[in-house]
Amino acid sequence: MPFVRSKAQLELSRDQRDTLTRVAQSRTDQARRVERARLLLDLADQQTPNEIATERNIQPVKVYRLLNKALEIGPIAALDDLQRSGRPPQITADARAWITSIACQKPKDLGYSYELWTTRLLSEHVRKHAQEAGHPSVARIGSGTISRLLSEQDIKPHKVNYYLERRDPEFEVALSNLV
């Protein structure tokens, strides 16, 4: 009597097969997603994980893990990496908003002599005033973290777009007199 497989077969609906085929043929999707889609299609075509591993020159464990993942959470969700545990974010959302609001203000408005923020000056200001503002999570923040937070928001306090600001209120009056 031949060996009977104990692992459930991967069965795909028409929509799932179409989605996996589209991903497997993609030239712009991530390589790991394309490889996983091809493996899932092979598994759905009743190939054994060992045959697939031998054919594609990969370890059978990789195919078995993907099969288990697809059976547990579904074939489309199995294309992506699962959320991993990690250290929870130290900087609270309120502290991020506070840093962003400071970066959007001019340093002169806060009593400084300079016109524009640098990440070093902004981080010094944040460290100095974090406790009194009620944001102890950023009391020891560095300029690199400030730079990353501002980049996420697409805020560049060290650059000024003068063409967007009206420096001289009488400019338009003088311009209209010339025309």
Secondary structure, DSSP 4 states (H G I P E B T S, - for coil): -PPPP-SPPP---HHHHHHHHHHHT-SSS-HHHHHHHHHHHHHHTT--HHHHHHHHTS-HHHHHHHHHHHHHH-TTGGGSPPPPP-PPPSS-HHHHHHHHHHHTS-GGGGT-S-SS--HHHHHHHHHHHHHHHT-GGGTT--HHHHHHHHHHTT--TT---GGGS---TTHHHHHHHH-
